[in-house]
Every structure is written in structure tokens, then in C-alpha cells.
Amino acid sequence: MKKFQGAVFDLDGTLLDSMGVWEQIDRDSLGRRGIPVPEDYAQAVALRGFWQAAEYTIRRFGLPDTPQQLTEEWNQMAQDAYRFRVELKPGAREYLSRLREQGVSLSVATSSYRELFLPALERHGILDWFEAIVTVSEVSRGKGFPDIYEEAARRMRRLPRECAVFEDLPDALRGAREGGFYTVGVFDSHSKEETRLRQMSDRFIYDFRELL
């Protein structure tokens, strides 16, 4: 494992064990409209922010909804889960604590909404551990590009080459790698792309306990 001075963490599927929540939301939301969830749908929306994911969903399935209506629906469905039920991935809290002890700067780069993940991070007592939290709505391109990781590094006052990016999606790691970041692939049981994740990872882990 390369030594680094800054660490950028994705949330859903990386620090937070929340992908099951989103799979259920996909099933319920599309099911209400009589649409089965295509196999590639979760991957297609995962790299986008809420609004961009809504636009993509409306365009793909020809829905009459507006992006505002769809994002409000998803947000309402997810709020209780994040506030009361979503847990940290095994070893995540301990690993974050270890990095803090070593003086490593911590930040978040996520496609999620603040009103969802902030209560979850606060409930687990780690919200104030992060020097910066960046969402894809704050940058011009999604997670297939280095923009969000570059912004997180800038806010930590670190250079990309001084930082590691932790992600559970291969396309997100590809974007981070293009920005010159060290990449750590984090396995998630809801992902079907372990092979590609390994290919995009400088280091691959099944869970954070491997790094303790």
C-alpha cells in the first residue's frame, strides 16, 4: 500500500453499506411504473448525481415525470434508511481513525445528496472527521472523470499524487486514475464488476480490516 497524505472516500458501497437501499429504491420506483430494472441500470446511474440520474432515467424509459418529481420521490424513499438503518462497511470506522492518527487528511467524494448522507455520518460519529465533502453537483462532470477527486484534493490542500481514492465502482476509479490519484478498489457484495474493479485498482480490498 502506497503511503499518502490525503484520502478521498466514496460513500455508497465504499464507506456506507447502502447499495441494498438503492437497489430497493430502483425496484420500487421503476416497479410503480411497470418497468423491470435492467441489469445495467444501477451501474449507469451510480456515476451520476441525483438530478443527472433522474434525467437519464426519464430519457431512457420515456417517463412523463420531471427530474424534480423523480429526485423528490427517491429522496423521500431513502431518507429514513440513511437516518436510522444504513451502517458503515466492516472496518471502515477503525481505518478512518487510523488514518487520522497518522495525520492523513480525509475527504468525501459522493454522488449522493447531503440531506441523505449527513445524518448517517453524524449518527456514526464521523462527520467532523472529514476536511471536505464534495458532491458531483458541485463539479462539471460525473465520476467517470477526475473532477470531483481533484476538487476534494484541492480542499484538503493536497496534490492528486499525494492522495488515494477509495471507490467501489471501476469507472469511478478510472476517472480518479486519469487524475493521477492512487486508487483503492473496495469490494461491495451488490456489485457484479469485481474483475474490472481489480483492473482499475492499484490496491484491491474486500473490506477495510485488511488495511488495519
Residue pairs with C-beta under 8 A, 6 or more apart in sequence:
1 203
1 211
2 164
2 182
2 202
2 203
4 104
4 162
4 163
4 164
4 182
5 103
5 104
5 105
5 158
5 162
5 163
6 104
6 105
6 106
6 107
6 152
6 153
6 156
6 158
6 162
6 163
6 164
7 99
7 104
7 105
7 106
7 107
7 163
7 164
7 165
7 166
8 107
8 108
8 109
8 149
8 152
8 153
8 163
8 164
8 165
8 166
8 176
8 181
9 15
9 96
9 106
9 107
9 108
9 109
9 166
10 108
10 109
10 110
10 165
10 166
10 167
10 168
10 169
10 172
10 186
11 18
11 108
11 110
11 112
11 117
12 18
12 19
12 22
12 46
12 110
12 111
12 112
12 117
12 168
13 19
13 46
13 168
13 169
13 186
13 188
13 190
13 191
14 89
14 166
14 167
14 168
14 186
14 188
15 88
15 89
15 92
15 96
15 108
15 166
16 86
16 87
16 88
16 89
16 117
16 120
17 86
17 87
17 88
17 89
18 81
18 82
18 86
18 120
19 42
19 168
19 188
19 190
19 191
20 190
21 78
21 81
21 82
21 85
21 86
22 42
22 78
23 37
23 42
23 190
25 74
25 77
25 78
26 37
26 41
26 42
26 45
27 37
28 77
29 70
29 73
29 74
29 77
30 36
30 37
30 41
30 61
33 61
33 63
35 61
42 190
43 169
43 171
43 193
44 56
44 60
45 53
45 56
45 57
46 111
46 143
46 169
46 172
47 111
47 142
47 143
47 144
47 169
47 171
47 172
48 56
48 111
48 136
48 142
48 143
49 111
49 135
49 136
49 137
49 142
50 71
50 74
50 75
50 111
50 112
50 113
50 137
51 67
51 71
51 137
52 136
52 142
53 111
54 65
54 67
54 70
54 71
54 74
55 67
57 63
57 70
58 65
58 66
58 67
58 70
63 70
65 73
75 113
75 115
75 116
78 116
79 115
79 116
82 116
82 117
82 119
82 120
83 119
83 120
83 123
84 123
86 120
87 124
88 124
88 126
89 186
89 207
89 208
90 207
90 208
90 209
91 207
91 208
91 209
91 210
91 211
91 212
92 208
93 124
93 126
94 208
94 209
94 212
95 208
95 209
95 211
95 212
96 106
96 126
96 129
98 211
98 212
99 106
100 106
100 129
105 131
105 156
105 157
105 158
106 129
106 130
106 131
106 156
107 130
107 131
107 132
107 133
107 134
107 152
107 153
107 155
107 156
108 117
108 130
108 132
108 133
108 134
108 152
109 134
109 143
109 148
109 149
109 151
109 152
109 165
110 117
110 133
110 134
110 135
110 136
111 135
111 136
111 142
111 143
112 135
113 135
114 133
114 135
118 127
121 127
121 130
131 155
131 156
132 152
132 155
132 156
134 148
134 151
134 152
134 155
135 148
136 142
136 143
136 148
138 148
138 151
139 147
139 148
139 151
140 147
141 147
142 148
143 167
143 169
143 171
143 172
143 175
144 171
144 172
144 174
144 175
145 175
145 178
146 160
146 175
146 176
146 178
146 179
146 180
146 181
147 175
148 175
149 160
149 163
149 165
149 175
149 176
149 179
149 181
150 160
150 179
152 163
153 159
153 160
153 162
153 163
153 181
156 163
160 179
160 180
160 181
161 180
161 181
161 182
163 181
163 182
164 181
164 182
164 183
164 184
165 172
165 173
165 176
165 181
165 182
165 183
165 184
166 184
166 186
167 173
167 176
167 183
167 184
167 185
167 186
168 185
168 186
168 187
168 188
168 191
168 197
169 191
169 193
169 197
170 185
170 193
170 196
170 197
170 199
170 200
171 200
173 183
173 185
173 197
173 200
173 201
174 200
176 183
177 183
177 200
182 202
182 203
183 200
183 201
183 202
183 203
184 201
184 202
184 203
184 204
184 205
185 197
185 198
185 200
185 201
185 203
185 204
185 205
186 205
186 207
186 208
187 194
187 197
187 204
187 205
187 206
187 207
191 197
197 204
198 204
205 211
